[in-house]
Amino acid sequence: MVDLPHMVAMTLIKAKVLQVLFTKVGSPDGSTAPNLGFGLESSTIAKNPNVVNCGDKWLEIVKLKAQIRALYKAVQKLNPHFWPALVNPDEHLNAKPMMFSIGSVEQMQMTLNLTYEAWHEAPGAIVVIELAIEGKL
């Protein structure tokens, strides 16, 4: 059984690491990094020596983008309602579903309510998902 909130949380962590790496090296074309949201220098992830001192940051960025794309697709397959709702949550944040089935709007709402605040605290992470939705990640 795949746990949707767990997969969403893993995607968020990888998106945050990607943001930190982009702040360290910038973007080769200057277009992607500014959209990911800077100011993460004080975050726990930015202080992690495994992230800060990784060897080839560009190679790690390529790997992270592939991992995020894979998680994005897995979440999309498990619940196609989730990513669009994360980008545009509207009334879903007020929903309080009591029951849900896998792949349902109610499952998306429950997961969104559990994870949205963490995504909102790192707005550049939501930009990563927007890029994935547009096929630009």
LUMNUDO-995228 format. One record per residue (C-alpha): residue in one letter; x, y negated, z; residue number from 1. Coordinates in Angstrom, 2 decimals. Layout:
BEGIN
+---+---------+---------+---------+-----+
! r !       u !       v !       w !   k !
+---+---------+---------+---------+-----+
! A !       X !       Y !       Z ! NUM !
...
+---+---------+---------+---------+-----+
END
This chain:
BEGIN
+---+---------+---------+---------+-----+
! r !       u !       v !       w !   k !
+---+---------+---------+---------+-----+
! M !    0.00 !    0.00 !    0.00 !   1 !
! V !    1.49 !   -3.33 !   -1.05 !   2 !
! D !    1.03 !   -6.20 !    1.37 !   3 !
! L !    0.15 !   -9.39 !   -0.55 !   4 !
! P !    1.13 !  -11.83 !    2.23 !   5 !
! H !    4.51 !  -10.09 !    2.54 !   6 !
! M !    5.19 !  -10.37 !   -1.19 !   7 !
! V !    4.15 !  -14.03 !   -1.17 !   8 !
! A !    6.43 !  -14.73 !    1.80 !   9 !
! M !    9.36 !  -13.01 !    0.06 !  10 !
! T !    8.75 !  -15.16 !   -3.00 !  11 !
! L !    8.77 !  -18.30 !   -0.83 !  12 !
! I !   12.08 !  -17.36 !    0.82 !  13 !
! K !   13.70 !  -16.75 !   -2.56 !  14 !
! A !   12.29 !  -20.04 !   -3.89 !  15 !
! K !   13.77 !  -21.88 !   -0.90 !  16 !
! V !   17.18 !  -20.26 !   -1.45 !  17 !
! L !   16.95 !  -21.24 !   -5.11 !  18 !
! Q !   16.20 !  -24.83 !   -4.08 !  19 !
! V !   19.23 !  -24.91 !   -1.78 !  20 !
! L !   21.53 !  -23.52 !   -4.47 !  21 !
! F !   20.26 !  -26.08 !   -6.97 !  22 !
! T !   20.99 !  -28.86 !   -4.46 !  23 !
! K !   24.55 !  -27.56 !   -4.17 !  24 !
! V !   25.30 !  -27.26 !   -7.90 !  25 !
! G !   22.67 !  -29.37 !   -9.67 !  26 !
! S !   21.12 !  -28.33 !  -12.94 !  27 !
! P !   23.13 !  -27.92 !  -16.14 !  28 !
! D !   20.61 !  -29.93 !  -18.15 !  29 !
! G !   19.65 !  -32.23 !  -15.28 !  30 !
! S !   15.96 !  -31.46 !  -15.68 !  31 !
! T !   15.05 !  -28.59 !  -13.34 !  32 !
! A !   16.81 !  -29.36 !  -10.07 !  33 !
! P !   15.21 !  -32.77 !   -9.36 !  34 !
! N !   11.76 !  -31.23 !   -9.70 !  35 !
! L !   12.49 !  -28.57 !   -7.09 !  36 !
! G !   12.63 !  -31.01 !   -4.21 !  37 !
! F !   15.78 !  -32.03 !   -2.43 !  38 !
! G !   16.36 !  -32.80 !    1.24 !  39 !
! L !   16.79 !  -29.21 !    2.34 !  40 !
! E !   20.28 !  -29.76 !    3.76 !  41 !
! S !   19.02 !  -29.41 !    7.35 !  42 !
! S !   17.00 !  -26.24 !    6.74 !  43 !
! T !   17.99 !  -22.92 !    8.26 !  44 !
! I !   18.50 !  -21.49 !    4.79 !  45 !
! A !   20.81 !  -24.36 !    3.81 !  46 !
! K !   22.93 !  -23.68 !    6.90 !  47 !
! N !   23.18 !  -19.93 !    6.28 !  48 !
! P !   26.82 !  -19.13 !    5.43 !  49 !
! N !   25.74 !  -16.34 !    3.07 !  50 !
! V !   23.92 !  -18.93 !    0.97 !  51 !
! V !   26.36 !  -21.83 !    1.31 !  52 !
! N !   29.49 !  -19.77 !    0.74 !  53 !
! C !   28.26 !  -17.42 !   -1.97 !  54 !
! G !   30.81 !  -17.01 !   -4.74 !  55 !
! D !   29.35 !  -17.84 !   -8.12 !  56 !
! K !   26.33 !  -20.01 !   -7.36 !  57 !
! W !   25.22 !  -20.02 !  -11.02 !  58 !
! L !   25.20 !  -16.22 !  -11.06 !  59 !
! E !   23.17 !  -16.22 !   -7.83 !  60 !
! I !   20.73 !  -18.70 !   -9.37 !  61 !
! V !   20.26 !  -16.43 !  -12.39 !  62 !
! K !   19.67 !  -13.43 !  -10.09 !  63 !
! L !   17.23 !  -15.37 !   -7.88 !  64 !
! K !   15.23 !  -16.60 !  -10.85 !  65 !
! A !   14.91 !  -13.00 !  -12.09 !  66 !
! Q !   13.84 !  -11.83 !   -8.62 !  67 !
! I !   11.29 !  -14.64 !   -8.32 !  68 !
! R !    9.89 !  -13.84 !  -11.78 !  69 !
! A !    9.56 !  -10.16 !  -10.76 !  70 !
! L !    7.79 !  -11.06 !   -7.50 !  71 !
! Y !    5.61 !  -13.58 !   -9.34 !  72 !
! K !    4.49 !  -10.86 !  -11.76 !  73 !
! A !    3.93 !   -8.33 !   -8.97 !  74 !
! V !    1.75 !  -10.78 !   -7.02 !  75 !
! Q !   -0.08 !  -11.73 !  -10.22 !  76 !
! K !   -0.79 !   -8.05 !  -10.90 !  77 !
! L !   -1.94 !   -7.41 !   -7.33 !  78 !
! N !   -4.13 !  -10.52 !   -7.14 !  79 !
! P !   -4.43 !  -12.75 !  -10.22 !  80 !
! H !   -6.23 !  -15.42 !   -8.17 !  81 !
! F !   -3.33 !  -16.19 !   -5.85 !  82 !
! W !   -0.83 !  -18.29 !   -7.83 !  83 !
! P !   -3.43 !  -20.62 !   -9.39 !  84 !
! A !   -4.93 !  -21.15 !   -5.92 !  85 !
! L !   -1.52 !  -21.89 !   -4.39 !  86 !
! V !   -0.91 !  -24.63 !   -6.96 !  87 !
! N !   -4.45 !  -25.99 !   -6.61 !  88 !
! P !   -5.89 !  -24.78 !   -3.26 !  89 !
! D !   -8.98 !  -27.03 !   -3.09 !  90 !
! E !  -11.79 !  -25.38 !   -1.13 !  91 !
! H !   -9.93 !  -22.08 !   -0.68 !  92 !
! L !   -8.13 !  -23.41 !    2.39 !  93 !
! N !  -11.47 !  -23.83 !    4.13 !  94 !
! A !  -12.64 !  -20.30 !    3.36 !  95 !
! K !  -12.75 !  -17.79 !    6.21 !  96 !
! P !  -13.34 !  -14.39 !    4.59 !  97 !
! M !  -14.21 !  -11.61 !    6.98 !  98 !
! M !  -13.55 !   -8.77 !    4.57 !  99 !
! F !  -11.79 !   -8.37 !    1.26 ! 100 !
! S !  -10.86 !   -5.87 !   -1.37 ! 101 !
! I !   -7.53 !   -5.68 !   -3.18 ! 102 !
! G !   -7.41 !   -8.23 !   -5.98 ! 103 !
! S !  -10.43 !  -10.17 !   -4.79 ! 104 !
! V !  -10.90 !  -13.90 !   -4.29 ! 105 !
! E !  -11.36 !  -13.16 !   -0.59 ! 106 !
! Q !   -7.95 !  -11.46 !   -0.40 ! 107 !
! M !   -6.42 !  -14.50 !   -2.10 ! 108 !
! Q !   -8.15 !  -16.84 !    0.37 ! 109 !
! M !   -6.94 !  -14.86 !    3.38 ! 110 !
! T !   -3.37 !  -14.80 !    2.04 ! 111 !
! L !   -3.49 !  -18.48 !    1.11 ! 112 !
! N !   -4.66 !  -19.38 !    4.61 ! 113 !
! L !   -1.80 !  -17.36 !    6.10 ! 114 !
! T !    0.95 !  -18.77 !    3.89 ! 115 !
! Y !   -0.03 !  -22.17 !    2.50 ! 116 !
! E !    1.43 !  -24.29 !    5.30 ! 117 !
! A !    4.87 !  -22.74 !    4.75 ! 118 !
! W !    4.64 !  -23.41 !    1.00 ! 119 !
! H !    3.42 !  -26.95 !    1.62 ! 120 !
! E !    6.41 !  -27.67 !    3.89 ! 121 !
! A !    8.69 !  -26.95 !    0.92 ! 122 !
! P !    6.92 !  -28.70 !   -1.98 ! 123 !
! G !    9.73 !  -27.84 !   -4.38 ! 124 !
! A !    8.90 !  -24.20 !   -3.81 ! 125 !
! I !    5.45 !  -24.78 !   -5.30 ! 126 !
! V !    7.18 !  -26.38 !   -8.29 ! 127 !
! V !    9.09 !  -23.09 !   -8.72 ! 128 !
! I !    5.73 !  -21.32 !   -9.02 ! 129 !
! E !    4.45 !  -23.95 !  -11.44 ! 130 !
! L !    7.52 !  -23.27 !  -13.59 ! 131 !
! A !    6.81 !  -19.53 !  -13.40 ! 132 !
! I !    3.17 !  -20.10 !  -14.42 ! 133 !
! E !    4.37 !  -22.16 !  -17.40 ! 134 !
! G !    6.95 !  -19.49 !  -18.31 ! 135 !
! K !    9.84 !  -21.91 !  -17.70 ! 136 !
! L !   11.51 !  -20.20 !  -14.76 ! 137 !
+---+---------+---------+---------+-----+
END
